[in-house]
Amino acid sequence: MATQTCTEFLEALASKAPVPGGGGASALVGAVGVALGNMVGNLTVGKKKYADVQDDIIALDQRSEALRQKLVDLVAADAEVFEPLSRAYGLPKDTEQQRAYKEQVMEQALNTACSVPMEIMSALCEAIELHRDYARMGSAIAISDVGVGVLFCRAALQGASLNVFINTKSMADREKARALEEKAEAMLSKYVPLADEIYTQVLGRLR
């Protein structure tokens, strides 16, 4: 999936095919956000004005490159974990035995389908932290790209969370569902405000 052209991916996303969906789209948007931060770092390295933070920026860029690749990999991973759930929804439920089997398969598939969006959320939390550092140390001529990048990561974080919540809503194991929801909510409550703070700082420097 990651080797498709942008046009091919968007056509697949717009189609009625079960994958890619919102989770994979969130991972891709997050990867674009990280790439924008990475670009700011690359525009900063080698500039005399930023010589005192060059080593920090190089280290930041290395983390960003690894994180961007992780998010790209998660685009395909999300499709892989969602397909079994998509098939499970179509299982027959005419008899008691069929209903019991479907419930069992559904529960397992729902658990698996939550795993990748949670990973995407975790990666995006790190991405937002990286943008805080790019905003602090990056080249002033590209500061707007930090703002765009952090907005993408914020949107992707919230998007991935919806893919967690839609699955936990259907889980029979309510204790496990609540644990996943609480973990997702904790990430949102910490990193959405942080992303907003970074964006506001960037906007303040442009006005």
Summary of the structure (lengths in Angstrom):
residues: 207
radius of gyration: 19.6
end to end distance: 40.1
largest distance: 73.6
contacts: 707
relative contact order: 0.15
helix: 86%
strand: 0%
